Amino acid sequence: MLLSAKARIFVSRHPADFRRSYDGLSGLVRDTLEQDPLSGALFVFVNRRRDQVKILFYDRNGFAIFMKRLERGVFRMPGHEASELTATELAVLLEGFERESPINVGFSA
């Protein structure tokens, strides 16, 4: 997944049901994040345990989903309902953190 500096990235801190796929996540984008899933933006969701992340995006001819599962630690998510991230902040989020990590980049546990 190539990311341009102009990419818009939205993240939801509420856990998503990871049985959802393209249509289900698109519904969350519309209903929860109040965004257009066809906009070309990236939409980031985590599961309840926060050890998995799904990123939904639309690229000119269809939807794609990027998934990552941590073997240890959790993903730290923003402390508010929906937030727009920079590409750098997304990269930090995707690294994951140990539960005891003292690193804080503006995300709450």
Secondary structure, DSSP 8 states (H G I E B T S, - for coil): ----TT--EEEE-S---TT--HHHHHHHHHHTS---TTSS-EEEEE-TTSSEEEEEEEETTEEEEEEEE-SSSB--B-SSSEEEE-HHHHHHHHH-B-TT----SS-B-
